[in-house]
Amino acid sequence: MEEGLGVRDEAERYRDYRSSVEAIRERFERATGSEEKLRVVEEMERLAYEEMCSFLRNAQATRFVM
C-alpha cells in the first residue's frame, strides 16, 4: 500500500527540499551585504517555484482512491 501511495518518493522529495532550504537559510544568515542577501532570496524563490512545479506534476499524475 505504501508503495502504491508513493510515500517514499514524496518523503525523499521533501527531505531534499528541506535540505536545500536549510542551506539557503544558512547562506542568507552569513550574507553581509544587501545585494548578496537579494541573490540568496532569488535562489530561494527559484527553489520554491521548482518545488511547486514538481508537486503539481506529481499531483496531476496521482489517482486518489476512496
N, C-alpha and C positions, 0 to 999 in steps of 0.2 A: 504494500500500500504506500509506504514511504517513497519508494522508487517511482511509483506512478504519479505521485503528487509533486515530484521534483524538489523535495525539501532540501536534499543535499546540495543540489546545484544552486538553489536560491540562497542557502546559508553561506555557501562559498562566495557567491557574488557579493553578499552583504559584508562578509569579512574582508574581502578585497577592498570594497568601497570604504569601509571604516578605517582600514589601514592607510589608504590614500588620504582620507580626510585628516587623520591624525598627523600625517607627515606634513600636509599643507598647513595645518594649525601651528605646528612647531616652527615651520619656516616663517609664518606670519609673526609669531611672537618674537622671533630672533631678528626680524627685519627692523632696520633703524629708520630708514627714510620713507616718506610717503609714496614715492614712486615705486620703490621695492614692494611695499605693502600692497599697492594697487595691482602690481603684476601678480602677486600671490593670490589676491582676491579674484582676479580674472581667471587664474588657473582653477580656483575652486568653482567658479561659475561654469567653466567648461566641463569639469568633472561631474558636477551636478546634472548638467544637461545630458552628458553621455549616459549617466546612470538612469535618468528618466527615460531616455530613448530605449535603453536596454530593458527596462521594466515594461515599457509599453509593447515592445516586440514580444517579450515573453508572455505578457497578459493576452495579447492577440492570439497567440498560438495555444493558449491554455483552454482546456474544457473543464467546466465545473459540473460535478455530478452530485446530485442530492438524493 
